[in-house]
């Protein structure tokens, strides 16, 4: 059927697995199941990040940005326990985020903020899986990216310097991406000074691999996605995009090729952390909606990059 729910990638991206479709249908029927699964994603993702940190990044002194990078540096310099350092940064940053940015972070982000250092502490005695810094950077980056991608699928984050970047973004006018680059860049530069230039370069490799792995877990390799939505419930979908996802939406005039009836198309662009929310929103409002998704190589304008 033309209006069956479909998500078609213009570049022929791999379709969602059947198990994910079954999971989505189950969570529509039982909303509490969706909440429980979100928390499971947060816990599993945080655990993967913690293990990757202890077996790949920390033993090879790869400080690839974020609070984990800070804890790696402090562990080497003054032998502070990484888990305690992460708690010492994450919890105050979360509180500051709630005070300065509002309560949108929710309990799930608090869970990630606390649980990640907890697993770091529990797994601190694991033997390193490699003593090759390059392999540590590559597979540590993959592990952290995989974990973060799963946490994002749970509609949460692990807090840390991401919250600091959002605070700086709000009060300075710098784009969020630039704020993240500045913070992570400063941590990597510090690592290069404390350890050596080579370790700083390995940290950059780990950062790059992490970002690409997150892209793969979330929405493929594009950092932004453009969605074209054909639905019989245009107003409900439009209101949901504007109010629940806080993104703009454009209504395009179009006609059905078979019926020749007017069928307006809703077009919107979202970033990687919002794409899962968009799919869930559309499917909840109109399971028969027809959705076409394509990579947006570069997005200029409000909410994205400015020319």
N, C-alpha and C positions, 0 to 999 in steps of 0.2 A: 504494500500500500504506500502511496506517495507520502502520506503524513505519518507513517510509523516513525517512532523515535530513532533517529540515526545521527551519528556523529562521523562525518566524512572528512578526512584530511586531504587537501588538495595534493599534497606530496606523497600520498599513499602510505601514511603512517599505519603502524600495526594496530589492529582493532583491539578494543578492550577484551580481556579474557572472559570466557563464559562464567567463571566463578565470580568475577566482579559484578556481572550483570545480575546473577542470582542474589548476591549480597545487596545490591542496590534495591532490588524488588523487595527483599526481606525488610530492609530498613524503612522503606516507604510504608509497609504494612504495620510495622512496629517501631514507632519513633524512638522509644526507649532503647531499642536495639542499636539504632544509629548512634545514640549518645554513648552507649557502652563500647561500640566498635571504635568510635573516635578516641576514647580513652585508651583502648588497647593499642591503637596506632601510636599514640603518644608514648606509651610505655615501651613498646617494642622498638620504636625509632630511637628513643633515648638510650635504651640498652645497647643497640647497635653502635651508636655514636661513642658510648663509653668504652665498649670493648675495643673498637677501632683506635681510640685514643691511647688505651693502655698497651696494646700489642704492636701498634705501628708507629704512632706519632711520638709519644712521650719517650720511649727508649732510644729513638733516633734523633731526638731534639729537633723535631719538626714543629715549629710554632706557627701554624697556618692560620693566624688571625683568631679573632674572637676571644672569649674568656678562657677557652682551653689553651690558646696560644700564650696568654698571660700566665696561666698556671704552669705551663711547661717551662717558661723562662724563670719563674720564681722557684720552681723545684730545683733547677740547676744552680741558680745563684745562691739561694739561702735555704734550700732543702725544705721548703714549705710543702705540706701535703696538698697535691693538686685538688682533691675533692673539697677541702676546706677553703682553698682560694676561690674555687668556682662558686661555692655557697656565699662566700664573703662578697663577691661581686654580683652574682645573679639576684639574690634576694633584695638587696637595696635598690638595684636597678628596676626590679619588678615593682617595688613600692613606689619609686619615683615615676615610673611609667603610668601607674594607676592614678597618682596625684596630678601629674602634668598632662597626661594624654587622655585620661578617662578610664572607664572600667571595661573597655572593649576586649581586653586581653583575656579575661575570664579565668575560670578555675583550671581549664585544661593547660593553659600556658604556665600557671603556677605549678601544676603537677610536673610538667616537663622541667621547669626551673629547679625544682627540688630533687626530682627522681634521677636526673642525669648525673649530678655529682655523687648521689648515693650509690649508683651502679659503678661509677668510677672508683669509689672507695672499696666496694665489694670485690672488684676485679683487679685491684692494684697488684696482687701477687701473681697474676698471669705472666707466664714467660713470654718474652718478645717473640713474635713469629718471624722476624727477620732483623738482622743487624745492618742491612744495606739501607742507607738513608734514602736512596732513590726509590727502592721498592716500598719502603715505609711511607714515603710521600705519596706514591701512586695508589697503593692499596688503602692507606689511611684516608686519602681524599675520597676514594670510592666508598669506603665504609661510612665516613661522616656524611657524604652526600646522600647515600642510601637511607641512612637514619633520618636526616633532615627531611628528605622527600616524604618518608612515611609519616613523620610528625606533621608536616604540612597537610597531608591527606586527612589527618585527624583534626584539621582546622585549628591548629595551635602552633606554638613555637617553643623553643627552649630558652627564650629570653636572652640574657647576656647582652653583647654589644649591639645586637639588632635593636633592642629597646633604646640604647644610648643613641643609635643612629636616628631613630624616629624622633627622639627628643631634640636632637640637634637640628633635624629637618624642620621641625615645627617652629623653632625659635631663631633660626638663621636664614631660612629661605633656600638653603642648599637642597638639591634634589636628594631623595633618599639613597639612590645608588651612589652618589658622590660621597655622602656621609659614611656609608658602609666602606667604600674604598679608602677613605681617609683613615678611618679607625683601624681597619685591617692592615693597611699599608704601614701605619705607625708601628703596629705590633710586629710585623714582618721586619721592618727596619731595625727595631730594637733587637730582634732575634739575630739579625745579621751582625749587629755590634757586639752582643753578648757572646754569641757562639763564633761564627765566622761567616763570611760572604756566601760560601757554598751552602751552608744550612739555610741562609735566607733565601737562596734560589730554590732550594728544595721546598721551602715553605710556600713560595709562589706557585710551584708545580702542584702542590697539594690543594691550594686554594682554587686553582683552575679546574682540577679534576673534580673537586667537590661541587663547584657550580654546574659543571656539565652533567654530573650524575643527578643532581637535583632536577635539572631540566628533563632528563630522561624519565625519572620517576614521576614527575608531575605532568608535563604536557609535551614531551618530545624535546627537540633541541632548540626550539624557538623560545625566547624569553617572554614574548607576548603572543596572544592568539586573537584573531578576529573571528567573531561568530556571526553568521547570518541565520536568523531564526524566523521560520514560517509557522505561525500558530493561530488557532482560532480564538485564543485568549490573549490578544495583544496587550490590552491595557494592564491585565494582571502581571504579565511577564515584564512589561515596561516598568511598572511601579516597583516590582521586585528588584530589578537591576538598579534602578535609581536609588532606592531606599535601603535595600538589604546588602547589596554589593558596593554601593556608592560609586557606580560608574555611569558615564553618560551613555545614551542610546539614541540612535538615529532611525527614523522610520523612512524607508525607501518605497516609492511607488512601484508596484509590480503587478503582473497579471499571470494567471495560471495558463500554461501552454495548452492544456487539454480542455479546460472549461472556459477559458477566456474571461473568467471572473477576476475582479480585482483582489489581489492577495498581497497586501503590504508586507514588506520584509523588515524586521528589526535587526539593525547592525550595531554591534558593540565590540570594544577591544578591552581585554583584561590581561593582567599579568599572570605569571605562572602560579602564584599562591592563591589566585582567585578563580582559576579555571574550574577546579573541582566544585566550588560553590555554585558557579554558573550552571554547570550541568545538572547538579542536584536541584537547583531552583526551577529550571525549565521543566525537568521531568516531574517534579512535584506538582507544578501548576497545570501542565498539559502533557501527559504521557504520549500523546499522539503528535507532538510537535516535530517538525523537521528542522534539523540543525546542521549547518555546514560550517566546518571549522578549518581555518587555514593559518599558517604561520604569518606573523607580522614581523618582517625583518627589522623594521625600525618604526617607532611610533613617536611623533612629535605632537606636543600639545599638553593641555592641562591634565595633570595626573601622571604624565609620562615625561619624556625628555623634552626640553625646550631647545629650540633651534639657536 
